[in-house]
């Protein structure tokens, strides 16, 4: 019985898993922000480049 208690206490004190989960959440959040930024800026850049291309071809 004391071996089980010791194992449970050791498991509860071990924070490596929690740290890994925190890093995974952080990476996921950064990925979402990067994807959103690329989507928004990509659309704006594409519109500007299309405008430039149209003005060059109509000249």
C-alpha positions in Angstrom: 0.0 0.0 0.0 2.8 2.4 0.8 4.4 1.7 -2.6 1.1 2.8 -4.3 1.0 6.0 -2.2 4.6 6.8 -3.0 4.0 6.2 -6.7 0.9 8.5 -6.6 2.7 11.2 -4.8 5.6 11.0 -7.2 3.2 11.2 -10.2 1.4 14.2 -8.7 4.7 16.1 -8.0 6.0 15.4 -11.5 5.4 18.6 -13.5 7.2 17.5 -16.7 3.9 16.5 -18.3 2.2 19.8 -17.4 5.2 21.7 -18.8 4.9 19.8 -22.1 1.2 20.5 -22.3 1.9 24.2 -21.7 4.5 24.3 -24.5 2.1 22.5 -26.8 -0.6 25.0 -26.1 1.8 27.9 -26.6 2.9 26.5 -30.0 -0.7 26.0 -31.1 -1.6 29.5 -30.1 1.4 30.9 -32.0 0.5 28.8 -35.1 -3.1 30.1 -35.0 -1.8 33.7 -34.9 0.7 33.2 -37.7 -2.0 31.5 -39.9 -4.4 34.4 -39.3 -1.7 37.0 -40.0 -0.7 35.3 -43.2 -4.3 35.0 -44.3 -5.0 38.6 -43.7 -1.8 40.0 -45.0 -1.7 37.5 -47.9 -5.1 38.7 -49.1 -4.1 42.4 -48.8 -0.8 41.8 -50.6 -2.5 39.8 -53.4 -5.0 42.6 -53.9 -2.2 45.2 -54.1 -0.2 43.1 -56.6 -3.3 42.6 -58.7 -3.9 46.3 -58.8 -0.3 47.0 -59.8 -0.4 44.3 -62.5 -3.6 45.7 -63.9 -2.2 49.3 -64.0 0.9 48.0 -65.8 -1.0 46.0 -68.3 -3.4 48.8 -69.1 -0.6 51.3 -69.7 
